[in-house]
Amino acid sequence: MIIRRNPAPVMIVASVLAFVSLSGCSTRYDTNSHPYTEHMFQAPTLDISNYKSVQDRPNNLTDVSVVVAISGGGERAANFGVGALAELETVTHSDLNGNLLQEVDYFSTVSGGGMTVAAYLSALYSYQICGCQSSQPFSFNDAIAPSDIELDSRCKGKNVLDYYSMLDRDQHITDPCLRRHLERGYHNNIARALVNPKIIFSRRNRGDLLENAFAQELLGGQWNNHDILLGDIFLLKNTGDKQIYPHWFNNATVLENGALLPFTPKLLEEYRITGYVHKTEHIKILKSQTHLEFATNVPVSVGLSASGNFPLLIAPKTLDINSDDKNSYLHLLDGGISDNLGLTTAITILNQQPAEIKRRVLIVIDAFPGNFAPYSKNNSGPNTFLVLRRLPVMPMDGARGRIRERLDQLSHDTNTTYFYFSFDDLYRPCKTNLYKEDEDAAKLLFRDLKRYYPTAIRNDPDAILPIQNLKTYKNMTPFQIARNIDTSYNVKASEQDFLIAVGRYLVAKEASNIVSAMTTP
């Protein structure tokens, strides 16, 4: 006789959850008002022709366009991406004016991938304002290098300004806490919303505290006493300033219609943005400002936090709009809901390159840890609750399962050379069974990764990777470890070192091919 568990309790809970989700208060009134100027109900199209060419930056090849797309995945994605960018910076060639990182023209990021670029641009901004360009070159590797000083306490919010005041800025060009900002637990900022009066008694939410932390720490607000603005990154063609920074597109999702929204001044103008919350303060458009002037002064931290607002965990980012009806707000949440790789924006950019661009290169950095096998252990259909739990991530899993097909089509249609880096590249199959990992090959991979670790571990022949000592990852292969690091705004130092090493290792394997794609006619 087969005994089955009574499904009634599960069905009741699932039914209640479905009822609550379907019966919630509406967030909009019926209206046909929309910002779409060309086709009704079609999202505004990203147009990079409004901005100065990033190919005009110093030490940049003018006939090559390089796009880097970095996926979502919290600090797992952030530190994996940091390792990849750091390794790109180490690669030079006689046909390049600088290094591979300097050749990156555009970043398209989602959620945690945006944290990678935030750290890079924060360090680059610090270097640009230091006045030391003639005496020493910029180094992202120096900016994210481990410190001999214990920074856990010094870089905490209540201590960090005192720590900064003790430092000689000539010796510390970039924020010495930058690597720590990529490890620390931003979930603490989210949790503090439960007891913060400014949050409890206002329209502000947990995401606004996260935005404040990103602006002050990761994007260098406290270190540089300046917020990096969209207008710093996207220079309009009619301005007299020189383009210094690559373009950075933070991709968010519009709650009401699922549209993808890459944060740029012109798109925010098209949506008629008139207000936002920054550093927990409500910023409103001035009567003397046009929508475009207002949009250029939006801090990039607003887009970064909007792109990373995990559904249910963090409330959507709310922007005010200039509306002639009662629908006066735009709600934005995690960009991964519409495109977790930032690939849609990357393709749009590549398709808009002018004729003088002879070579197009796309680098995709994917920190995806989800399902890749189609099979289940259940001999009957899963209950409703399990299906509901899978539904939110199925679009991301499905899109990721077709990523190479999509990249191949892009390469064919636009003559783009692509490089795809993911944790899949860590898998070491047995020769006799592709569905099992080779233990000896996995051990050799640990040895290879060790070469990309901080000096103390790299130079110790008897040392193993610190992450192998953690109970959570005991007896796991590098492939398994990478996929089991949580999607969270927090990682351990040993996890951070491992992820950065993985990013370095994978890029180093393809470095010569990337150079060839950028330099070969």
Disulfide bonds with the S-S distance in Angstrom:
Cys130-Cys132 2.03
Cys155-Cys177 2.02
